[in-house]
């Protein structure tokens, strides 16, 4: 395809009608007609931000006896999950509730929303999502908003457009004396339940222009409105429209005019005064963020003078540009900070006023293993990584990260690994959801310390790029990389903490041994037909036992007593004691009976513990026919090699191993079997 043909093909994809919609212009009267049809176009910044989040939908979830609303927006539907936030449903629900209260005018709209948490806990990601969401929402019909420009004749009589520098709502042009009557009329005619309100005054530049035109037209407000051209406004951080970002710099290079605008010295000669609004650039971050959101990066690192600006901006919704009166703003102020900076704020008595004007929202690290794994799976999925990542590599790295964030359980019979599994939704014998709620209440600051996802991501990256001659990265490579990095980790302040993290790495390696041992056992005993037959045999015997009946021997046809030895050989694999065997068997039969009432047939895969017990029993029966321990020797006969190849093919086909890591894991597990360590932790 030639260049001209390519250009034509691209041009056909342009949507001219859509462009016209986004660049709509009309008179002030046209705007009033739009307000009557859809009053929501006059929403304030908090209302628009809250509605934007809701527009992506919600779902109700119950997690550890707590009912929460999950907001689908934080899954990043705009960026196809690239900035998705995982596992922070509780914190995000709290944040959106604060926005809801602000949108309803209950007081939170007069506060700085302060996201507080450890480094790398997704504070910046959340704000980035909100800014991206607002940009996209302003392009939709539901998220429309409008501003205006002045049409002013120049010295040659030609019309010049002078946009409102702070993108204000056109309704602010209505004088105070007329607002009540106009609002009542608009709400009476409105085709929606939403009530229009008008608050605040126009900016100094528009006030000067308005006053000049009122003098020219002898106070005829209607004539002045003929100079107003209303236009649709599309929020854009890059174009500095409705979205602002402020980042601390060193004291010598930072000036408060970055927030509220500065004098345009080149125009002073033209207008004769530095207090003429035409000689002032209303382009500070507060100015450009009007009608949208402003982000303060590491807000508590700001100089005290900047924090004073925040006091008025949050409480009174006003800023004070140099040489001008206080100016109204309408924007959501979001800051984020880490733990040390926040502690410094708490200890500073001089900053009591600022503390009183903030709503702190804790953004901790993930405490659910499955959500932590999702973070790394997003960054290291096969489409982005050329090397094969062995199964459980990301899982083990995530497990260590979560373990560093957990407090040791106070219950002596509960290990830290078991606590992690309970938090991850796994059921453990003897523990209910009430125990999990109790565990959380014992450790209210859990997740505010520990290893950040960034460290894990960096070390996984190191393992991928540093081992040039390796085509497959396994868990031990990554865990060793994590351990090497501890020596130079900038946030580990003492040797005791470093020692604890190394001990947790050893714990994860032990857990990995159990995981791969179980997987190889599954691969060996992966004969579905054999498991099905064993299950049927077990169920037949349990049924006869619980109903005090006989079992008919398939070979002799004779009625025999239930095979206690068979039943116990299965139950012992998942640590069912002799004293609890009757309870376990009744539970199985009750479950089968309940399924039968629903017209469903029992399948051993429905019961995870029974499935595991059957696999272990079958493995026990078959392990002598395939001696993996022979792998550690140099002599393997042909028949044995064929059996090992079958196991390897099952690992590759069913469990996402490659040829390299399947061989490695078989050798690793063979060495475990060779030393006689074959018992799995099936009960966990």
PyMOL commands that set and color helices and strands:
alter all, ss='L'
color gray80, all
select helices_A, chain A and resi 3-11+16-22+28-37+39-42+45-54+72-75+89-103+108-110+123-137+170-173+176-189+204-216+221-225+251-253+257-260+265-271+277-279+285-288+299-301+304-315+339-347+349-356+369-379+393-405+416-423+433-442+453-466+475-486+495-524+528-546+564-574+578-597+604-606+608-622+628-632+638-655+659-674
alter helices_A, ss='H'
color red, helices_A
select strands_A, chain A and resi 25-26+58-63+66-71+112-116+146-153+159-163+228-232+243-247+262-263+280-281+293-297+318-319+327-328+332-337+358-362+388-389+472-473+551-552+559-560
alter strands_A, ss='S'
color yellow, strands_A
deselect
rebuild
show_as cartoon
